């Protein structure tokens, strides 16, 4: 499977990094200017340091990148974290960056698009844009870590949310609620 991951300027990039590390798919990263800034400010990392977990890294300004065309197949596009600004652009058909263009490709080609929204509270406009995309089949997944798994650390909370994100793109994880009762 081929998964594209987008980092926007929203806080919470640790979720995106954990997803890159744990997702076994062939992965490509698109990081916006502000996504790169948040990556550095929150984790002290540069996008290039994520190369061990991705096949390639693209600039959000590179609208000539391969995935800006629907003829280059991908299975999932996960934007984690996703800013409300990016959500709004996608919902309104604006494709002025590589992230928003890939999202438009995902919509028109009916490919899985998952938006890990990182914002609170949400305005009515943001909720209406999320609803618009949800009606198009987009999975809107606000970053809301599970607490029922006995989390003890921030890393546990990040991993719990990323487990849900991985499951959403078809990657089975070992950590689910009461899994042992199913076996």
N, C-alpha and C positions, 0 to 999 in steps of 0.2 A: 504494500500500500504506500501511497505517496501523500504526505501531509505537508502543507505550507503553514507556517506559523508567523503571525504578524504581531509585532510589539508596537503599540502606540504610546503616546505620552501620558497615559493614565498611570497612577501609582499602582503598585502591586506586581511589578515585573518578576518578582520571585516565583510567582505562579507559572509564568511563561518559561522561565529557566528550568524549573522542576519538570514541566511538561516536556521540554526538549530533552532533558536527561533521561526521562523514563519511557518515552514513547518509542517503541521499537521500529516504527515505520521509517521509510526513507523521508527525511525532513529537509525543508528549505526554510530559511529565515528571511523575513522582510522586516527591517527595523526602521521606523520613521526617525527623523532628526530628534524629535522629543522623546521617542522611545529609547533611543541611544542615550540621551541625557539622563533619563530616569534610571536606566540600567546602571549607569555610572554613579549617579547620586545615591541610589538605594542599595546597590550591591558592590560598588567599586569595580565593576567589570566593564570591559569594552566588548562590543559585538564580536570582534575577531576572536576573543577568548572562548566563544561558544562553538567554534569550528569543530571540536571533537564530536559534537552531537548533531551536526548538520552536514548535508552534502554541499551546500553553498549558501552564501549570505548576499542579499540584494539590498540596495538602497531603495527607500520608498520613492525617491525622485526618479528612479530608472523605469520609465514607462515603456522602454524597449526590452525589458527583461522577458524571458520566455513565457512566464505564466500570465503575462498580460493578454495572451491569446488563448482562446478556448481550444485551439488545436493541440495544446500541450496539456495532456491529461494530469489531473490530480484528483485524489479521492476526497480529501477534506481540507478546508481552510479554517484554521482556528486563530482567532484574534484574541490574544490573552497577554496583557490586559487590553481592553478596548475602551477608549474614551467616548464620552457622549458625543463629542464633535465627529468622530469617525462613524459612530452609529448613525448620526443624523445625515452625514454625507451619503452613506450606503443606502439608507431608507429613501433618500430623495434622488437617487440615480446619479450622484456626482462621482465621477471617476477621475479625479485630478491627481491622484497619487497611485503608486503601485498597489498599496493595500486596498484602496477603494476600487481600483480597477479589477483586481483579482476577485474581490467580493462581487462585483457586477458580473464577472465571468461565472462565478459559482452560481449566482442567481439564474442567469440565462441558460446555463448548461445543466441546471438542477443537481448540482453537486452539494455535498454537505458543507454548510457554513455554520460555524459555531462562534458566537460572540460572547466572550467572558467579560461582561460589562462591569466596570469598576467605578462606581459613582454612587453617592448617597447624600442626601435624598435625591430622588428623581423628580424632575419637573414633569408637568403634564405633557409638554412637547416631547421630552425624552421617552415617556411611556407610550405616547402615540406612535413615535418612530419605531420603538421596539415591537409594538403590536403590528404595525404595518409589515415589518420584516418577518415576524412570527407567522403571519398569514401566508407568507411566501415560502414557508418551510424552514426558515432560519431558526436554529436553536439559540435562544437567548438565555444565557447562563450567568446571572449576576454572581460575582465572586462572593460566596457565602459559605464559609467553611463549615463542615458538619461538626457538631459537638458530641454526638452520640457514640463516637468511636473511642471515647476515653482519652481525648487529646490532653497532653500535658505540656507541650511546647508549641511555639509558633511554627516550627518545622512540621509538627504533627498536623497542625491545621492546614498548612499548605499542601502537604501530602494527601490529606483527606479530600480536599477540593480537587486536586489534580487527579486522584483516583476516579472521581465522578466525571471529570473532563475526558480522561482516557476511555472510560466506558462509553461515553457519548460518541466517540469516533471509532468504536468497535474493538478497543483493546481491553481484554479482560484483566482485571486486577484481583489480587488476593484479598484486599481489604474491602469488605462490604458488611453491612449490618446483618448480624446473625447468620453469616454464611455457613457456619458449622451445622446449623439446623437443616440445611438443604442436602447435606451429604449423608 
